[in-house]
Amino acid sequence: MEPKKLEPQRAEELLEILKKRFEKNMHRHPNINWEDVKGKLEASPDKLWSINEMEASDGEPDVVSIYDNEEIIYIDCAAESPKGRRSLCYDEEALESRKEHKPKDSAINLANHMGIKILNETEYAALQALGHFDAKTSSWLETPTEIREKGGAIFGDYRFGRVFTYHNGAESYYAARGFRGLISLS
């Protein structure tokens, strides 16, 4: 299968959107400069395509420094869980288990299609340390195997001045629950 890539005009438009967001939110990536990011984006058209998918589903992706290195990572930084990725159950197994009132897709399926991964608890907590996200919504999180094997899945949100991680049946879905994704350019 040929790698996915954007039309040149859309790639240029997206780079401009990403540059403006990058410059507006320097606190998310204090030790990273735009020229390094731009170079990696231009060298990885398939990853730029994935970031466009994040943008198109209202994720507002931005570079976020969540590790103690200079790895360039894009994470959805929309204030609330991305609008274009809500009302999804957790994974394919959960989707198949629903006999009626199935959601349109699962978070894991959609993330795989987009070429991104769902944030885990540590990544979600690191993102929340840079701002307050999901004050009115929630986001599915990468669920540990031992929880998923018991039919559960975890999600996080920000309420009452702190970050919470909860559990739910993996087959559940809500209009206010989506997922946040991550893609590394390194």
C-alpha positions, 0 to 999 in steps of 0.5 A, a space after each residue: 500500500 502506498 503511503 498516504 500524503 496530502 496534496 501540495 496546497 493542503 500540505 502548505 496550508 496545514 504547515 501554516 496552521 501548525 506553525 501559528 499554533 506552535 508559536 502561540 503555545 510555546 509553553 508546550 514545547 520550550 526547547 524545540 524550534 519550528 524549523 526542526 519541526 517543519 523539517 521533520 514534517 516535510 520529510 514525513 509526508 505520511 505523518 503530515 497526512 496523519 496530523 491532517 486527520 487530527 486537524 480535520 477531526 478538530 483535534 488541534 494538534 500541537 507539538 508537546 514536550 512530555 518526555 525528558 528529551 527533544 523528541 518531537 511529538 504531536 498530541 491533540 490539544 483541543 480544549 475538549 475531546 476532538 468533536 470528530 472523534 466522539 461517540 465511539 466505543 473502545 475497540 473492535 472487540 467492544 464494537 462487535 459485542 454490541 448487538 444493537 445501537 452500535 456506534 459508528 466505529 471504535 476509538 482504536 480502529 479510528 486511531 489506527 486508520 489515522 496513523 496515530 495512537 491513543 494516549 496512555 495514562 502517563 501521556 494524558 497526565 503529562 498533557 494535563 500538566 500543560 493546561 486543562 483539557 476535557 473539562 466538559 468531555 472525556 477521552 478514552 485512554 490506552 487500556 492495560 491488557 489486564 483491564 481490557 481482558 475483563 471487559 473494561 477500558 479506561 478514560 480520563 478527564 479534568 474535573 474539580 481542579 484535578 485529572 481523573 482516570 475512570 473505567 467503563 465497559 469497553 462497549 460503552 460510548 457517549 456523545 461527550 467521550 472521544 479520544 486524543 491521539 499522539 504521533 511521533 516525528 522522531 
